[in-house]
Every structure is written in structure tokens, then in C-alpha cells.
Amino acid sequence: MDMDTIIFHDTHAYPGCTAIIPENAVVEGTMAPAIAEFSDGAIAMAAFERLNPDEILIRVDAYTTARGTRIPKKVWRLRYDSSQDLWKVAAKV
């Protein structure tokens, strides 16, 4: 099964962090497996659900950054920022 990759523009997700999510990656109301890739090359298993056309919920499993920092499993709400053509982390859920 092919999985979409969510590319975060930092070593971890936090409110304000931006990400690239493949267009049409998930149908609204369904959960899809994915891979979360971070700027330092760290990778985590993830799943995401499109809540509406401009909002996605992402569950990122625990992972370790390239510098060895352990990041616990978290759930994030992302909103599409059309001015930057990117997704932006809005809040931890």
C-alpha cells in the first residue's frame, strides 16, 4: 500500500510550523496512513483525516529527532494557508 508523505519544515510539529501535504491525499471524513518526514530527516508513522477542504487532523506516532530528542505521539490540527500555499499547524489536539 502506498502512503502519502507529510513533510514538516522543522524537526518537530508545533503551532505555526508549516508542512507540505499532497493534494487530494485523503477524502474528507476518512483516515489514511501516512509518513511524517521532518527537516532533520527523522521519520514517523502517521495518519491523517481531512475534516474539510482547508483543515486536516494528523496523528504522529512517537519518534526520535536526528539529535536524539524523543518526541511523544501527538495529534495536530492543520489549516491550509492559501497565501503561502502550505499547511500550517494550528493547534495540538
N, C-alpha and C positions, 0 to 999 in steps of 0.2 A: 504494500500500500504506500503510495506517495504521500508525503506530508509537506505541508507548506512550512516555510521558514519565516519567522518573525525576526527582523533584525533591529535590535535596540542600539541606539547611538551612544551607549555608555556601558560600563562594566556591570551595572545593575539597573533595575527599573525604579523610578521614583516619580512623584508628581512633577510634571514639566518635561520629563525625559521624552525624546521623540523616537519613533520607530517606523520602519517600513513594513507594511503588511501587504501581501499580494492582493491585487484587485480581484474581486469576486472569489476570494478564498473560501468563504463559508456562506451558506444560505442562512438567511435570518431565522432565528429560532432553533438552530441545530448546533450541536457541539462537535468540533472537529479536532483531531490530534494535530500537533504541530511541533516544530523545533524552535526554541528561542535561542538566538545567537546574539552574543554580546560583543562590544567593541574590542575586548581583550582576547577574543577567540573562544571564551567559555561557552558551553552549550548546555541547555537544559531541555528536558521534555516539557511540553506544554499542551494546553488545549484551549481553544477559544470559541466563543459564541458571539455571533452578530446579534446585538439587541435591536438595532435599527440601522438604516444606511450609514449613519455617522457615529455609531457607538458600538464598541466591542468589549467583551469581558474576556480577560486572559488569565488562565491559571498556570503559573510557572512552578514546576517542581523545584525542590532544593537542588542547589549546585554550588560549586566552588569556583571562585574567580581565579584568574591566572596567578594572582599574588597570594592565593591560599585562603582568602576570606570566604567563610561558609555563609551562603545566603539561604535562608529557610524558604520553604514553599509559601508562595503568596498569590493573591488574586488581585488583579488590577483592572480598572475601567479606563479604556482609552477612547478618546474622541478624535474624529478627523478634523484636521486644521487645513482648510482649503487654501488659506493664504500661503502656507508652506508646502502644500501637497504632501503632508506627512500625518501620521497618527501621533497623538500626544497623550502621555499618561495623565489622566485627570485625577485619579484617587485610588488609594488602596481600599479594597472592599473587605 
